[in-house]
Amino acid sequence: MSALFVLICVSIVVAIGFLAAFIWSVRSGQYDDDYTPSVRMLFENKTPSKENKSIKK
């Protein structure tokens, strides 16, 4: 029975840790821009870089 109490306490501590990490990421602006990542691949530079040219030779 005491193992059950230990597991419940550990799970509550882990849940509080995840909640704190989520709140910290929201406050630091991690989720501010949700539009740019979805369209970033549409605006990639189409010219090959110098590194790609040297590999193909």
DSSP file (Angstrom, degrees, kcal/mol; ACC not computed):
  #  RESIDUE AA STRUCTURE BP1 BP2  ACC     N-H-->O    O-->H-N    N-H-->O    O-->H-N    TCO  KAPPA ALPHA  PHI   PSI    X-CA   Y-CA   Z-CA
    1    1 A M     >        0   0    0      0, 0.0     4,-1.3     0, 0.0     3,-0.3   0.000 360.0 360.0 360.0 -34.1    0.0    0.0    0.0
    2    2 A S  H  >  +     0   0    0      1,-0.2     4,-2.0     2,-0.2     5,-0.1   0.817 360.0  60.6 -70.1 -28.1    2.9    2.4    0.7
    3    3 A A  H  > S+     0   0    0      1,-0.2     4,-2.4     2,-0.2    -1,-0.2   0.860 100.5  55.8 -64.8 -33.7    4.2    1.8   -2.8
    4    4 A L  H  > S+     0   0    0     -3,-0.3     4,-2.2     2,-0.2    -1,-0.2   0.912 107.0  48.3 -64.3 -42.7    0.9    3.2   -4.1
    5    5 A F  H  X S+     0   0    0     -4,-1.3     4,-2.3     2,-0.2    -1,-0.2   0.882 111.1  50.9 -65.3 -37.9    1.4    6.4   -2.2
    6    6 A V  H  X S+     0   0    0     -4,-2.0     4,-2.5     2,-0.2    -2,-0.2   0.924 110.8  48.3 -64.8 -44.3    4.9    6.8   -3.4
    7    7 A L  H  X S+     0   0    0     -4,-2.4     4,-2.3     2,-0.2    -2,-0.2   0.879 111.3  50.3 -65.0 -37.8    3.8    6.3   -7.0
    8    8 A I  H  X S+     0   0    0     -4,-2.2     4,-2.0     2,-0.2    -1,-0.2   0.921 111.9  47.9 -65.8 -43.4    1.0    8.9   -6.6
    9    9 A C  H  X S+     0   0    0     -4,-2.3     4,-2.2     2,-0.2    -2,-0.2   0.914 112.4  48.8 -63.8 -42.8    3.4   11.4   -5.1
   10   10 A V  H  X S+     0   0    0     -4,-2.5     4,-2.4     1,-0.2    -1,-0.2   0.908 111.0  50.2 -64.0 -41.6    6.0   10.9   -7.9
   11   11 A S  H  X S+     0   0    0     -4,-2.3     4,-2.3     1,-0.2    -1,-0.2   0.865 109.8  50.7 -66.9 -34.6    3.4   11.2  -10.6
   12   12 A I  H  X S+     0   0    0     -4,-2.0     4,-2.3     2,-0.2    -1,-0.2   0.906 110.2  49.8 -67.9 -40.6    2.1   14.5   -9.1
   13   13 A V  H  X S+     0   0    0     -4,-2.2     4,-2.0     2,-0.2    -2,-0.2   0.912 112.2  47.7 -63.7 -42.3    5.6   15.8   -8.9
   14   14 A V  H  X S+     0   0    0     -4,-2.4     4,-2.3     2,-0.2    -2,-0.2   0.911 111.5  50.5 -64.8 -42.4    6.2   14.9  -12.6
   15   15 A A  H  X S+     0   0    0     -4,-2.3     4,-2.3     1,-0.2    -2,-0.2   0.898 110.1  49.5 -63.1 -40.8    2.9   16.5  -13.6
   16   16 A I  H  X S+     0   0    0     -4,-2.3     4,-2.5     2,-0.2    -1,-0.2   0.878 109.5  53.2 -65.9 -37.0    3.7   19.7  -11.8
   17   17 A G  H  X S+     0   0    0     -4,-2.0     4,-2.3     2,-0.2    -2,-0.2   0.923 110.1  46.4 -62.7 -44.7    7.1   19.7  -13.6
   18   18 A F  H  X S+     0   0    0     -4,-2.3     4,-2.2     2,-0.2    -2,-0.2   0.886 112.4  51.0 -65.6 -38.2    5.5   19.4  -17.0
   19   19 A L  H  X S+     0   0    0     -4,-2.3     4,-2.5     2,-0.2    -2,-0.2   0.913 110.4  49.0 -64.7 -42.1    3.0   22.1  -16.1
   20   20 A A  H  X S+     0   0    0     -4,-2.5     4,-2.4     1,-0.2    -2,-0.2   0.902 111.1  49.9 -64.2 -40.7    5.8   24.4  -15.0
   21   21 A A  H  X S+     0   0    0     -4,-2.3     4,-2.2     2,-0.2    -2,-0.2   0.892 111.6  49.1 -64.9 -38.6    7.7   23.7  -18.2
   22   22 A F  H  X S+     0   0    0     -4,-2.2     4,-2.1     2,-0.2    -2,-0.2   0.927 111.9  47.4 -66.3 -44.8    4.6   24.4  -20.3
   23   23 A I  H  X S+     0   0    0     -4,-2.5     4,-2.3     1,-0.2    -2,-0.2   0.905 112.1  50.9 -63.7 -40.8    3.9   27.7  -18.5
   24   24 A W  H  X S+     0   0    0     -4,-2.4     4,-1.8     1,-0.2    -1,-0.2   0.908 110.2  49.2 -62.1 -42.3    7.5   28.8  -18.8
   25   25 A S  H  <>S+     0   0    0     -4,-2.2     5,-2.5     1,-0.2     6,-0.4   0.864 111.3  49.2 -68.8 -34.5    7.5   28.0  -22.6
   26   26 A V  H ><5S+     0   0    0     -4,-2.1     3,-1.0     1,-0.2    -1,-0.2   0.919 112.8  47.2 -68.3 -42.6    4.3   30.0  -23.1
   27   27 A R  H 3<5S+     0   0    0     -4,-2.3    -2,-0.2     1,-0.2    -1,-0.2   0.798 108.5  55.3 -69.6 -27.9    5.6   33.0  -21.2
   28   28 A S  T 3<5S-     0   0    0     -4,-1.8    -1,-0.2    -5,-0.2    -2,-0.2   0.506 119.8-107.2 -85.8  -1.9    8.9   32.9  -23.0
   29   29 A G  T X 5S+     0   0    0     -3,-1.0     3,-1.2    -4,-0.4     4,-0.4   0.691  72.3 140.6  92.1  19.9    7.1   33.2  -26.4
   30   30 A Q  T 3 <S+     0   0    0     -5,-2.5     3,-0.2     1,-0.2    -4,-0.2   0.840  79.6  37.2 -64.2 -32.7    7.6   29.6  -27.7
   31   31 A Y  T 3  S+     0   0    0     -6,-0.4    -1,-0.2    -5,-0.2     3,-0.2   0.138  86.0 103.6-107.7  19.4    4.1   29.5  -29.1
   32   32 A D  S <  S+     0   0    0     -3,-1.2     2,-0.9     1,-0.2    -1,-0.2   0.929  79.3  46.2 -68.3 -45.7    3.8   33.1  -30.4
   33   33 A D        +     0   0    0     -4,-0.4    -1,-0.2    -3,-0.2     0, 0.0  -0.819  56.9 152.3-105.6  98.7    4.3   32.4  -34.1
   34   34 A D        +     0   0    0     -2,-0.9     4,-0.2    -3,-0.2    -1,-0.2   0.426  68.7  58.0-103.6   0.5    2.2   29.5  -35.2
   35   35 A Y  S >> S+     0   0    0      2,-0.1     4,-0.9     3,-0.1     3,-0.7   0.861  93.3  61.1 -95.2 -42.3    1.8   30.6  -38.9
   36   36 A T  H >> S+     0   0    0      1,-0.2     4,-1.1     2,-0.2     3,-0.9   0.875  98.4  55.1 -59.2 -44.7    5.4   30.9  -40.1
   37   37 A P  H 34 S+     0   0    0      0, 0.0     4,-0.4     0, 0.0    -1,-0.2   0.839 104.9  55.2 -60.7 -29.9    6.5   27.3  -39.6
   38   38 A S  H <4 S+     0   0    0     -3,-0.7    -2,-0.2    -4,-0.2    -3,-0.1   0.759 118.5  31.9 -75.1 -22.8    3.7   26.0  -41.7
   39   39 A V  H XX S+     0   0    0     -3,-0.9     3,-1.1    -4,-0.9     4,-0.7   0.362  89.8  98.3-112.4   3.7    4.6   28.2  -44.7
   40   40 A R  G >< S+     0   0    0     -4,-1.1     3,-1.1     1,-0.3    -2,-0.1   0.874  80.2  56.3 -61.6 -37.8    8.4   28.3  -44.3
   41   41 A M  G >4 S+     0   0    0     -4,-0.4     3,-0.7     1,-0.2    -1,-0.3   0.733 100.0  60.9 -68.5 -19.6    8.9   25.5  -46.9
   42   42 A L  G <4 S+     0   0    0     -3,-1.1    -1,-0.2     1,-0.2    -2,-0.2   0.731 106.6  45.5 -76.7 -21.4    7.0   27.6  -49.5
   43   43 A F  G << S+     0   0    0     -3,-1.1    -1,-0.2    -4,-0.7    -2,-0.2   0.053  80.4 138.1-111.7  24.2    9.5   30.4  -49.3
   44   44 A E    <   -     0   0    0     -3,-0.7     2,-0.4     1,-0.1    -3,-0.0  -0.330  64.7 -99.4 -69.2 153.0   12.8   28.5  -49.4
   45   45 A N        -     0   0    0      1,-0.1    -1,-0.1     2,-0.1    -2,-0.1  -0.608  30.9-160.0 -72.5 124.6   15.7   29.7  -51.5
   46   46 A K        +     0   0    0     -2,-0.4    -1,-0.1     2,-0.1    -2,-0.1   0.604  60.7  97.0 -86.8 -12.2   15.6   27.8  -54.8
   47   47 A T  S    S-     0   0    0      1,-0.1     2,-0.1     0, 0.0    -2,-0.1  -0.602  80.5-116.0 -79.5 136.6   19.2   28.5  -55.8
   48   48 A P        -     0   0    0      0, 0.0    -1,-0.1     0, 0.0    -2,-0.1  -0.414  30.1-122.4 -71.0 146.6   21.7   25.7  -54.9
   49   49 A S     >  -     0   0    0     -2,-0.1     4,-1.4     1,-0.1     3,-0.2  -0.311  23.5-104.7 -83.6 171.2   24.4   26.6  -52.4
   50   50 A K  H  > S+     0   0    0      1,-0.2     4,-1.8     2,-0.2     5,-0.2   0.824 119.1  58.8 -64.6 -32.2   28.1   26.3  -52.9
   51   51 A E  H  > S+     0   0    0      1,-0.2     4,-1.4     2,-0.2    -1,-0.2   0.892 104.2  49.7 -65.7 -39.7   28.3   23.2  -50.7
   52   52 A N  H  > S+     0   0    0      1,-0.2     4,-1.5     2,-0.2    -1,-0.2   0.857 108.5  53.5 -67.7 -34.5   25.8   21.4  -53.0
   53   53 A K  H  X S+     0   0    0     -4,-1.4     4,-0.8     1,-0.2    -1,-0.2   0.887 107.9  49.8 -68.3 -38.2   27.8   22.3  -56.1
   54   54 A S  H  < S+     0   0    0     -4,-1.8     3,-0.2     1,-0.2    -1,-0.2   0.819 109.1  52.2 -71.8 -28.9   31.1   20.9  -54.7
   55   55 A I  H  < S+     0   0    0     -4,-1.4    -1,-0.2     1,-0.2    -2,-0.2   0.866 105.4  54.8 -73.0 -36.7   29.4   17.6  -53.7
   56   56 A K  H  <        0   0    0     -4,-1.5    -1,-0.2     1,-0.2    -2,-0.2   0.701 360.0 360.0 -72.8 -19.3   28.0   17.0  -57.2
   57   57 A K     <        0   0    0     -4,-0.8    -1,-0.2    -3,-0.2    -2,-0.1   0.494 360.0 360.0 -66.9 360.0   31.4   17.3  -58.9
